[in-house]
Amino acid sequence: MIVSAHGISVDLHAASFALPFDDGEFGTGATGRMPPGGAFLTITEYRPRKGLVPGRGLFAPHAIPLPIPRARFRPNQLLVARRGQRGYQHFFTESGRPFCLYAVIHEPRLGAARADVGVVNDVLKSLSIERR
């Protein structure tokens, strides 16, 4: 199924757990209920304004570096630190538009279900962003 709106489209093939209907931009509610082996991602668009210039500073990268290796997910990248969770943040500009990619995986202990980082990468490979 391809989801498309506001000049952004992404091909969604799988979800690793049910998402709440009403949640914040960075999925604080969803990640609070994420099961072991779960993966979550969101892409948030920012509005250019004084101090936020697409393609500059924090938003200088012009792509998401794919594939994202599991080793890039770290506990210190989480919005809300939770046992067993590791996060990945990447600010970038695509088609002149500034975004933040935020992804979380849940791997509570050695030998437990491993979060499927491949699902995150597959969804991101299908991402298409048009210029406004």
C-alpha positions as CSV (number, residue, x, y, z in Angstrom):
1,M,0.0,0.0,0.0
2,I,1.4,3.4,-0.9
3,V,0.5,6.3,1.4
4,S,0.8,9.7,-0.2
5,A,0.0,13.2,1.0
6,H,1.6,16.7,1.1
7,G,4.2,15.8,-1.5
8,I,5.5,12.8,0.5
9,S,4.9,9.2,-0.3
10,V,6.0,6.0,1.3
11,D,5.3,2.3,0.5
12,L,4.3,0.6,3.7
13,H,4.5,-3.2,3.6
14,A,4.5,-4.2,7.3
15,A,4.1,-2.9,10.8
16,S,5.8,-4.6,13.8
17,F,3.1,-3.5,16.3
18,A,-0.1,-1.5,16.5
19,L,0.2,2.2,16.7
20,P,-2.0,4.4,18.8
21,F,-4.5,6.6,16.9
22,D,-3.4,9.8,18.8
23,D,0.3,10.2,19.5
24,G,3.0,12.9,19.5
25,E,5.3,13.7,16.5
26,F,8.0,11.4,17.8
27,G,5.7,8.5,19.0
28,T,6.2,8.8,22.7
29,G,3.1,6.8,23.3
30,A,3.9,4.2,20.7
31,T,7.4,3.6,21.9
32,G,6.2,3.3,25.5
33,R,4.1,0.3,24.4
34,M,6.6,-1.2,21.9
35,P,7.1,-4.9,22.4
36,P,10.5,-6.6,22.3
37,G,11.5,-7.0,18.7
38,G,9.5,-3.9,17.7
39,A,10.6,-1.1,15.5
40,F,9.2,2.4,15.1
41,L,9.9,5.3,12.8
42,T,8.6,8.7,12.0
43,I,9.6,11.5,9.7
44,T,8.8,15.0,10.9
45,E,8.9,18.0,8.6
46,Y,10.0,21.4,10.0
47,R,9.0,24.9,8.6
48,P,11.9,27.1,7.5
49,R,12.1,30.2,9.6
50,K,14.8,32.5,11.1
51,G,17.6,30.2,12.3
52,L,16.2,27.1,10.4
53,V,17.4,27.1,6.8
54,P,17.0,24.0,4.7
55,G,20.3,22.6,3.6
56,R,22.3,24.4,6.4
57,G,23.5,23.6,9.9
58,L,21.7,20.6,11.4
59,F,19.7,20.2,8.2
60,A,22.8,20.2,5.9
61,P,22.7,16.5,4.9
62,H,20.7,15.9,1.7
63,A,19.8,12.3,2.1
64,I,19.1,9.5,4.6
65,P,22.2,7.3,4.7
66,L,20.8,3.9,3.7
67,P,20.9,1.2,4.9
68,I,21.1,2.3,8.5
69,P,23.1,-0.3,10.3
70,R,21.9,-1.7,13.7
71,A,25.1,-0.2,15.3
72,R,23.8,3.3,14.6
73,F,20.9,2.8,17.0
74,R,22.0,4.0,20.4
75,P,20.3,4.6,23.8
76,N,21.5,8.2,23.9
77,Q,19.5,8.9,20.8
78,L,16.1,8.3,22.4
79,L,13.6,11.1,23.1
80,V,12.5,9.1,26.2
81,A,15.0,6.6,27.6
82,R,13.5,3.2,28.1
83,R,15.2,-0.1,29.0
84,G,16.0,-2.2,25.9
85,Q,15.3,0.6,23.4
86,R,17.8,2.3,21.1
87,G,17.2,5.2,18.8
88,Y,18.4,6.8,15.7
89,Q,18.0,10.5,14.7
90,H,19.0,12.1,11.4
91,F,18.2,15.6,10.3
92,F,18.2,16.2,6.6
93,T,16.9,18.3,3.7
94,E,15.2,16.7,0.7
95,S,13.7,18.7,-2.2
96,G,14.4,21.9,-0.3
97,R,12.3,20.7,2.7
98,P,13.8,20.1,6.3
99,F,13.1,16.9,8.1
100,C,14.0,14.7,11.1
101,L,14.0,11.0,10.8
102,Y,13.5,9.3,14.3
103,A,13.6,5.5,14.6
104,V,13.5,3.3,17.7
105,I,14.1,-0.4,18.1
106,H,13.4,-2.5,21.2
107,E,15.9,-5.3,22.0
108,P,15.6,-5.8,25.8
109,R,18.3,-8.4,26.4
110,L,20.7,-10.7,24.6
111,G,18.9,-13.7,23.2
112,A,15.6,-11.9,23.1
113,A,13.7,-11.1,19.8
114,R,15.8,-8.8,17.7
115,A,14.1,-5.7,16.2
116,D,14.0,-5.8,12.4
117,V,16.1,-2.9,11.3
118,G,15.6,-4.2,7.8
119,V,11.9,-3.2,8.0
120,V,13.0,0.4,8.9
121,N,15.4,0.4,5.9
122,D,12.8,-1.0,3.5
123,V,10.2,1.6,4.4
124,L,12.8,4.4,4.1
125,K,13.9,3.1,0.7
126,S,10.4,3.6,-0.5
127,L,10.3,7.3,0.7
128,S,9.7,9.9,-1.9
129,I,9.6,13.7,-1.2
130,E,8.5,16.3,-3.7
131,R,9.5,20.0,-3.8
132,R,6.6,22.2,-2.6
